[in-house]
Amino acid sequence: MSAQIDPAALRKQLASALRRRDPADRAVYAEVVAADAAVAHRDVLQERDVVAAALHVHHDWPISRIERALKLGAKNREPLRQALADNPNPPDVAEPAAKLDQLVSLARELHQLRQDATTAAAREFDAVEAAEPPALEGLPEDPEQRAAYVVDRLRHVRGELARVAKMRNQAAAGMVAHHGWPTLSAARIAGTSGSRLDETTPADDSPTLRDEFLRLSRHGRKFAAEIAALEAERQRTVRQLPAPVRENALTEVPLAKLRREAAKVAKVADPDDRKAKAEELAKELYDLRRNVIRERTEAAGSLHVHEGRPLAQLVDVITPGSRNQGQLRTQITRLGAVPPKVVDAEQVLTERSATARALTELMNEVRALRG
């Protein structure tokens, strides 16, 4: 196994990766080397443990001697003891002591290579994140037409990204499942999270899986960069356009009264009558909640588009602790190229968010009364 591992070749691949012109490509291909080095390192450790077991069983080396040969710290001794226990009848190995020294040296070299590749990849990923979005060409001169074009293009590119991201994540999960890549390496290349890959069904293995994964990752990065550029352009454009001011009164939500009505429904003895009343009240709550969410979205859209507030900050107001910005972005986009300005938008967002949560809770309680 170890005879097929060539750290020098991996070093050359890392050097080649870092000579690429595009910083994103430098980051991705450095991370590929880190993933391959991690797989090789794990394989070498497994072979090392087999040789250690052979020395222990066939050559009467005590565990303490093996620990000294491996130069293990206290925290790594228990995994070795477990590996020896898992190999009670290992195959004998020619010149096992020399083989063990060779594997220890190789493991150390691969560990350092993985660290170097990971550090280089992180540096390049940071450079990509700090870079300005790419320039957009061919935009209409008229601000109103440009704003409409950008909104339409955003809708299209987000759809393309969603399509590519699904296949990309499946390919990434496939590299983890079939080729032993570390989840974090695959996630960094894909531009997603390790938890997302853990929840993704892996693609089937194939000779082209790695190339397909890298191709899809490149497309995903391209679409993500275009979305960032379009978002920046939309922010610039809408500030050149006159925006209507939302002056309609907010939907009145008499929560105390609605809670009393729910309590009355809960006391209805006849099951069929209680179900009918619960369904009627649930419908009223649903309609109220829909209006409140629309008003909440308008306030969020006003803050995001006209005041430049980050989506992550707005999402945290709507659903504290959440980081899912996609749904809010879609809702704001549906408001049009230039959503209306909302007076006291921050206060409206906070109040409407709390009201929506209260209505959702009450609606769930009422629906439970239907039996």
Salt bridges, closest charged atoms under 4 A:
ASP25 OD1 - ARG218 NE 3.86
ASP25 OD1 - ARG221 NH2 3.03
GLU31 OE1 - ARG188 NE 3.02
ASP36 OD1 - ARG210 NH2 2.95
GLU47 OE2 - LYS99 NZ 3.62
ASP49 OD1 - ARG48 NH2 2.98
GLU67 OE2 - ARG81 NH2 3.22
ASP92 OD1 - HIS59 NE2 3.16
ASP116 OD2 - ARG11 NH2 2.82
GLU124 OE1 - ARG26 NE 3.12
ASP152 OD1 - ARG155 NH1 3.09
GLU160 OE1 - ARG163 NH2 2.80
ASP205 OD1 - HIS179 NE2 2.87
GLU212 OE2 - ARG215 NH2 2.66
GLU226 OE2 - ARG153 NE 2.69
GLU231 OE2 - ARG158 NH2 2.23
GLU231 OE1 - ARG234 NH2 3.67
GLU231 OE2 - ARG329 NE 3.54
GLU233 OE2 - ARG146 NE 3.16
GLU233 OE1 - ARG236 NH2 2.76
ASP287 OD2 - LYS283 NZ 2.63
ASP287 OD1 - ARG290 NH2 3.51
GLU295 OE2 - ARG246 NH2 3.59
GLU295 OE2 - ARG294 NH2 4.00
GLU295 OE1 - ARG352 NH1 2.71
GLU298 OE1 - ARG246 NE 2.37
GLU298 OE2 - ARG294 NH1 3.63
ASP316 OD1 - ARG323 NH1 3.42
GLU346 OE1 - ARG309 NH1 3.15
GLU351 OE1 - ARG352 NE 2.70
